[in-house]
Amino acid sequence: MHTWRVEPSPFAGLSQRHYLLDPAPPHFAIECCVLAPDTVAQFLERERHGEPVVHFDRNRQFRSVPFDRGAHAAKLARRFTQIRASWPIYRLVLDKEIARGHALDAFGFYVNGLLRPLIELAGTRYRPERFDFG
């Protein structure tokens, strides 16, 4: 069995681990998350995460919450502005690392600074509710 504890957590109030079990079918993993009560709502939006499957909810308080399209559109617009502003900087750093002969560093800036944002932009068109899922 292989275990990966995600640190640092991408979300405040969330603890996350992934388990690869032996033997298990190919591409099979278990993801286990423990959330603080005040962080749960962000994961209950049906449009972003699907219908929640909740175990051990004695009070039956965890249900899908309405998707806040206005807040999401604002988040999408902020991210677009960030990508647009960062593009010339990452392009400059990429060219600089190539000129220095640092191919590995250049590749890292290309993937993380230029290619990944393009994938996000494609996501805004083809899966706008989940554009930021990586």
Residue pairs with C-beta under 8 A, 6 or more apart in sequence:
1 19
1 20
1 21
1 22
2 19
2 20
3 17
3 18
3 19
3 20
4 17
4 18
5 16
5 17
6 16
6 17
6 18
9 15
9 16
10 16
11 39
11 42
12 39
13 35
13 36
13 38
13 39
14 33
14 34
14 35
14 36
14 39
15 33
15 34
15 35
16 31
16 32
16 33
16 34
17 31
17 32
18 29
18 30
18 31
18 32
19 29
19 30
19 31
19 32
20 28
20 29
21 28
21 30
35 43
40 62
41 65
43 49
43 52
44 52
44 62
44 63
44 64
44 65
45 64
45 65
45 66
45 67
45 68
46 52
46 64
46 67
47 67
47 129
48 67
48 129
48 130
51 64
52 62
52 63
52 64
54 62
67 129
72 128
72 129
75 132
76 124
76 128
76 131
79 120
79 131
79 132
80 121
80 124
83 117
83 120
83 121
86 113
86 117
87 114
87 117
89 113
90 109
90 113
90 114
91 114
93 109
93 113
94 106
94 109
94 110
94 113
94 114
97 103
97 105
97 106
97 109
98 106
116 134
119 134
120 131
120 132
123 130
123 131
123 132
123 133
124 131
127 133
